[in-house]
Amino acid sequence: MMVVEFTFTAGTVAPVHHHPHEQVGYVVSGDLTLLMEGKEDEHLTAGASYYVPSNVPHGVIIHADTVLVDVFTPQREDFLPA
């Protein structure tokens, strides 16, 4: 398992992508839209949480400066320092 804090500026778009990790997230502050294959787009603000299953395409559109805390399992080896 791995816990990661992300900070995004307003206007950021994280393109739709997928990974083999399950992902649970919490919106610490900000405003975003979560895009996930098979679900309606979801508007999230501070205090909201979300779940992204393994290998499900997803992305985000950031509407205001935003801080997210994401938990990935298994650990994201691609996020570790080389």
C-alpha positions, 0 to 999 in steps of 0.5 A: 500500500502507498499513500500519496498527496497530490497538489493540482492547480486550477485548470489541470487536466489529468488525461484518462489513464488506467493502472493495475492498482486499486485507488481510494482518494480523499479531497482535502481541498478544492474542486474537481470532476472525476471521469471514470469509465462506466460511471457518470462524471462526478463533481467532488469538493473538499471532504469527498472520497472516491474509489477507482477499481484496478484497470478502470480508465479514469481522469480528473479535471481540476476546477480550483486549486486542489489537494488530494490524498490517494491510497494505492494498493499494491504500491506504485513502483513508478512513484518511487525514487529511482 
